[in-house]
Amino acid sequence: MGTIKVPTALLELAAAQDDVVSRTQATESGFGRYAQQRMVQLSTWQRLAPGIFLTNNAVPSWDALAWAGVLYAGDGARLGGLAAAYGHQLVDVPPPRIDILHPHGSRLKSWGILCFHQERCGVRPAATVGSPPRTPIDDTVLDLIGTDLGRAAGKGAVHWLTAAVQRRLTTPERLLDALNRRGRITGRREMINLLTDVADGVQSPLEYRYRKDVEAAHGLPRGRRQASGRSGRQRLWRDVYYEEFRVLVELDGTIGHVGEGRFRDYRRDNAALVDGDATLRYGWHDVRSESCQVARQVALMLHRGGWEGRPNRCPNCSNRTDG
């Protein structure tokens, strides 16, 4: 038997789908079932699932498996959960499980790393984005927070909301619109409150904890988030700026900056000092475990800058015996 010629249209389609095609797509391109079977027998193609082919003999990539799952699930299927988040670049590493949402009515058995979920009409907008198709970014974020699709990630609402906005994938307003369109979803009130803080400039879980456990819990003034400044020609961004009282709070979620990062911190602090601003710098341990002490330090610096208020005692302050 001579070389089997694959139609150009099918080759182009396979290239657009990470080398994966369905039996229906191949047949509609003029490549019949017998030719498909021969390609598998010759080990030129691989059968990934009933009616789904990989058009090479290499180990299938994560993207190829994602396409296989979407094509296997049929019309209306799309990536959801962490798989959709990876497609949107909300997460940087492909997840070990690929969640596929498909129209309600047929139960599909999961296989390999593919997990299939029936999707009821009207829960999310029917529109899909990307290649392979996936849920829109706002619905992806809501699913990761309020449904079982996000349970494997072990991340909370603060992480997903701040990450999506900080990466410029969406806005607090768009997320709120998507939330308002949803019917029942776990954690609705928490998400609405969080989006208010994110819209105000909170960009990380650490910044949220500072806002909640330091500022709000102790009645401190609300600082301006992501305030811009300059050091020479370089633009700087300050995490929390109490402009009236000339106090800056910088929050670092890592263990500590080293190398160029540390020198960048020095330059920022020095520029603030030259401008007449005092800088306080805190990390995760300070804000999570010593929030009352942090609040007292911030309040002291605010008083030196002219603040005439008094910090509140939170329940944790009341439980302390050191005053």
C-alpha positions as CSV (number, residue, x, y, z in Angstrom):
1,M,0.0,0.0,0.0
2,G,1.4,3.5,-0.9
3,T,1.7,6.5,1.3
4,I,-1.6,7.6,2.8
5,K,-2.2,11.2,1.8
6,V,-3.8,13.3,4.6
7,P,-6.0,16.2,3.2
8,T,-4.4,19.6,3.7
9,A,-7.5,20.9,5.5
10,L,-7.2,18.1,8.1
11,L,-3.5,18.8,8.6
12,E,-4.3,22.5,9.2
13,L,-7.0,21.6,11.6
14,A,-4.8,19.2,13.5
15,A,-2.1,21.9,13.7
16,A,-4.6,24.3,15.3
17,Q,-5.7,21.6,17.9
18,D,-2.2,20.5,19.1
19,D,-2.2,17.6,16.7
20,V,-5.6,16.2,17.9
21,V,-8.6,15.5,15.7
22,S,-11.9,13.7,16.1
23,R,-13.1,10.9,13.8
24,T,-16.0,13.2,12.7
25,Q,-13.5,16.0,11.8
26,A,-11.3,13.6,9.8
27,T,-14.3,12.2,8.0
28,E,-15.7,15.6,7.2
29,S,-12.3,16.6,5.8
30,G,-12.5,13.7,3.3
31,F,-10.3,11.3,5.3
32,G,-12.4,8.2,5.8
33,R,-12.6,5.6,8.6
34,Y,-10.5,3.1,6.8
35,A,-7.7,5.6,6.3
36,Q,-7.9,6.6,9.9
37,Q,-7.6,3.0,11.0
38,R,-4.6,2.4,8.8
39,M,-2.8,5.4,10.3
40,V,-3.3,3.9,13.7
41,Q,-2.1,0.5,12.5
42,L,1.0,2.0,11.0
43,S,1.7,3.8,14.4
44,T,1.6,7.1,12.5
45,W,-1.4,8.1,14.6
46,Q,-2.5,7.2,18.1
47,R,-6.0,6.6,19.4
48,L,-6.3,8.6,22.6
49,A,-10.0,7.8,23.2
50,P,-12.8,6.3,21.1
51,G,-13.1,8.6,18.1
52,I,-10.1,10.8,19.1
53,F,-6.7,10.7,17.4
54,L,-3.3,12.2,18.0
55,T,-1.8,12.7,14.6
56,N,1.7,11.7,15.6
57,N,3.4,9.0,17.6
58,A,4.9,11.2,20.3
59,V,3.9,11.3,24.0
60,P,0.7,13.5,24.1
61,S,1.3,16.9,25.7
62,W,-0.9,18.5,28.3
63,D,-2.5,20.7,25.6
64,A,-3.1,17.7,23.4
65,L,-4.9,15.9,26.2
66,A,-6.9,19.0,26.9
67,W,-8.0,19.1,23.2
68,A,-8.7,15.4,23.4
69,G,-11.0,15.9,26.3
70,V,-12.9,18.8,24.7
71,L,-13.4,16.9,21.4
72,Y,-14.4,13.7,23.2
73,A,-17.0,15.5,25.3
74,G,-18.6,16.9,22.1
75,D,-20.3,20.2,21.1
76,G,-20.4,22.8,23.9
77,A,-17.6,21.2,25.9
78,R,-14.9,23.5,27.4
79,L,-12.1,23.6,29.9
80,G,-13.1,24.6,33.4
81,G,-11.5,25.1,36.8
82,L,-7.7,25.1,37.0
83,A,-7.4,23.9,33.4
84,A,-9.2,27.1,32.3
85,A,-7.1,29.1,34.7
86,Y,-3.9,27.7,33.1
87,G,-5.3,28.7,29.7
88,H,-5.9,32.2,30.9
89,Q,-2.4,32.3,32.5
90,L,-3.9,32.8,35.9
91,V,-1.7,29.9,37.0
92,D,1.7,29.2,35.6
93,V,1.9,25.4,35.8
94,P,-0.5,23.0,34.0
95,P,-2.6,21.3,36.7
96,P,-2.4,17.5,37.2
97,R,-6.1,17.2,36.4
98,I,-8.0,18.6,33.4
99,D,-11.6,19.5,34.2
100,I,-13.9,19.4,31.2
101,L,-17.4,20.9,31.4
102,H,-20.0,19.6,29.0
103,P,-23.7,20.1,28.5
104,H,-26.0,18.4,30.9
105,G,-27.6,15.2,29.8
106,S,-24.9,12.6,29.2
107,R,-22.6,11.1,31.8
108,L,-19.0,10.7,30.7
109,K,-16.5,8.5,32.5
110,S,-13.3,10.2,33.5
111,W,-10.1,8.7,32.1
112,G,-6.4,9.5,32.6
113,I,-6.1,13.0,33.9
114,L,-9.4,14.1,32.3
115,C,-12.3,14.6,34.5
116,F,-15.8,15.3,33.0
117,H,-18.5,17.4,34.6
118,Q,-22.1,17.9,33.4
119,E,-22.8,21.6,33.2
120,R,-26.4,22.8,33.7
121,C,-27.7,25.4,31.3
122,G,-27.7,29.0,32.6
123,V,-25.2,28.6,35.4
124,R,-22.5,30.3,33.3
125,P,-22.6,32.3,30.0
126,A,-22.6,29.9,27.0
127,A,-19.8,31.9,25.4
128,T,-16.3,30.3,25.3
129,V,-12.9,31.8,24.8
130,G,-9.5,30.5,23.7
131,S,-8.2,27.4,22.1
132,P,-9.0,24.9,23.3
133,P,-12.3,26.5,24.4
134,R,-12.6,27.4,28.1
135,T,-14.8,29.3,30.4
136,P,-14.3,33.1,30.4
137,I,-11.8,34.5,33.0
138,D,-14.4,35.9,35.3
139,D,-16.4,32.7,35.5
140,T,-13.2,30.7,35.9
141,V,-12.3,32.8,38.9
142,L,-15.8,32.4,40.4
143,D,-15.7,28.6,39.8
144,L,-12.3,28.4,41.6
145,I,-13.7,30.2,44.6
146,G,-17.3,29.0,44.9
147,T,-17.4,25.5,43.4
148,D,-15.7,22.1,43.7
149,L,-13.6,22.9,40.6
150,G,-11.2,24.9,42.8
151,R,-10.9,22.6,45.8
152,A,-7.8,20.8,44.5
153,A,-5.9,24.1,44.3
154,G,-6.1,24.8,48.0
155,K,-6.3,28.5,47.5
156,G,-8.9,30.9,48.9
157,A,-11.0,33.8,47.5
158,V,-8.4,36.4,48.3
159,H,-5.7,34.6,46.3
160,W,-7.9,34.2,43.1
161,L,-9.4,37.7,43.1
162,T,-6.2,39.5,43.7
163,A,-4.2,37.3,41.3
164,A,-6.7,37.8,38.5
165,V,-6.7,41.6,38.9
166,Q,-3.0,41.9,39.5
167,R,-2.2,40.0,36.3
168,R,-4.6,42.3,34.4
169,L,-6.8,39.5,33.3
170,T,-9.9,41.3,34.5
171,T,-11.2,44.0,36.8
172,P,-13.1,44.1,40.0
173,E,-16.1,45.6,38.2
174,R,-16.2,42.7,35.7
175,L,-15.9,40.2,38.4
176,L,-18.7,41.8,40.3
177,D,-20.9,41.8,37.2
178,A,-20.2,38.1,36.7
179,L,-21.0,37.4,40.3
180,N,-24.3,39.3,40.0
181,R,-25.2,37.1,37.1
182,R,-24.7,33.9,39.0
183,G,-27.5,32.2,40.9
184,R,-26.4,30.2,43.9
185,I,-22.7,30.3,44.6
186,T,-20.7,29.7,47.8
187,G,-19.2,32.7,49.5
188,R,-21.1,35.4,47.6
189,R,-21.0,38.0,50.5
190,E,-17.3,37.4,51.1
191,M,-16.5,37.9,47.5
192,I,-18.4,41.2,47.3
193,N,-16.6,42.5,50.3
194,L,-13.2,41.4,48.9
195,L,-13.9,43.0,45.6
196,T,-14.4,46.3,47.3
197,D,-10.9,46.0,48.8
198,V,-9.4,44.9,45.5
199,A,-11.1,47.8,43.7
200,D,-9.4,50.1,46.3
201,G,-6.0,48.8,45.3
202,V,-5.4,45.6,47.4
203,Q,-3.3,43.4,45.2
204,S,-2.2,40.4,47.3
205,P,-3.4,38.2,50.1
206,L,-0.8,39.9,52.4
207,E,-2.2,43.3,51.5
208,Y,-5.7,42.1,52.3
209,R,-4.7,40.7,55.7
210,Y,-3.0,44.0,56.5
211,R,-6.2,45.9,55.5
212,K,-8.4,43.5,57.6
213,D,-6.3,42.6,60.6
214,V,-4.2,45.7,61.1
215,E,-6.1,48.7,59.7
216,A,-9.8,47.7,60.1
217,A,-9.4,45.7,63.2
218,H,-7.6,48.5,65.0
219,G,-9.5,51.5,63.7
220,L,-6.5,53.0,61.8
221,P,-7.0,55.4,59.0
222,R,-7.3,53.8,55.6
223,G,-4.1,54.3,53.6
224,R,-4.0,54.8,49.9
225,R,-3.1,51.7,48.0
226,Q,-0.6,51.5,45.2
227,A,0.4,55.1,45.5
228,S,2.9,56.2,42.8
229,G,6.0,58.2,43.5
230,R,9.4,58.8,42.0
231,S,13.1,58.2,42.7
232,G,14.9,60.4,40.2
233,R,13.5,59.3,36.9
234,Q,12.2,55.9,38.2
235,R,8.5,55.5,39.1
236,L,7.9,53.8,42.4
237,W,4.7,52.1,43.7
238,R,4.0,52.2,47.5
239,D,1.8,49.4,49.0
240,V,0.1,51.6,51.6
241,Y,0.6,55.4,51.9
242,Y,-0.8,57.6,54.7
243,E,-0.1,60.7,52.7
244,E,-1.5,63.2,55.2
245,F,0.8,61.8,57.9
246,R,3.8,61.0,55.7
247,V,4.0,57.3,56.6
248,L,4.6,54.5,54.1
249,V,3.9,50.8,54.8
250,E,5.6,48.3,52.4
251,L,4.4,44.7,52.5
252,D,6.7,41.9,51.3
253,G,5.1,38.4,50.9
254,T,8.4,36.6,50.4
255,I,10.9,35.6,53.1
256,G,13.0,38.6,52.2
257,H,14.5,40.3,49.2
258,V,18.1,39.5,48.3
259,G,20.5,40.9,45.7
260,E,19.0,43.4,43.4
261,G,15.6,43.2,45.2
262,R,17.2,44.2,48.5
263,F,18.9,47.2,46.8
264,R,15.6,48.2,45.2
265,D,14.1,48.2,48.7
266,Y,16.9,50.4,49.9
267,R,16.5,52.9,47.1
268,R,12.7,53.1,47.7
269,D,13.2,53.6,51.4
270,N,15.9,56.2,50.9
271,A,13.8,58.1,48.3
272,A,10.9,58.2,50.8
273,L,13.1,59.5,53.5
274,V,14.4,62.2,51.3
275,D,10.8,63.2,50.5
276,G,10.0,63.4,54.2
277,D,8.2,60.0,54.5
278,A,8.9,57.4,57.1
279,T,8.8,53.8,55.9
280,L,7.7,50.7,57.9
281,R,8.2,47.3,56.2
282,Y,6.4,44.1,57.2
283,G,6.2,40.5,56.0
284,W,3.7,37.6,56.3
285,H,4.7,36.6,59.8
286,D,4.3,40.2,61.1
287,V,0.9,40.7,59.7
288,R,-0.5,37.3,60.4
289,S,1.0,36.6,63.8
290,E,1.8,40.1,65.2
291,S,-0.9,42.2,63.7
292,C,-1.6,44.0,67.0
293,Q,2.1,44.9,67.4
294,V,2.1,46.1,63.8
295,A,-0.9,48.2,64.4
296,R,0.7,49.8,67.5
297,Q,3.8,50.7,65.5
298,V,1.8,52.1,62.6
299,A,-0.3,54.1,65.0
300,L,2.8,55.5,66.7
301,M,4.2,56.7,63.4
302,L,0.8,58.2,62.4
303,H,0.7,60.1,65.7
304,R,4.1,61.5,65.0
305,G,2.8,62.7,61.7
306,G,-0.2,64.4,63.3
307,W,-2.9,61.8,63.5
308,E,-5.1,62.6,66.6
309,G,-7.1,59.4,66.7
310,R,-6.6,56.3,68.9
311,P,-6.3,52.7,67.7
312,N,-9.0,50.3,68.8
313,R,-8.3,47.1,70.8
314,C,-9.3,44.1,68.7
315,P,-10.2,40.7,70.4
316,N,-6.6,39.6,70.0
317,C,-5.3,42.7,71.8
318,S,-7.7,41.9,74.6
319,N,-6.3,38.4,74.9
320,R,-2.7,39.6,75.3
321,T,-1.3,40.1,78.8
322,D,1.6,42.5,77.9
323,G,-0.7,45.5,77.5
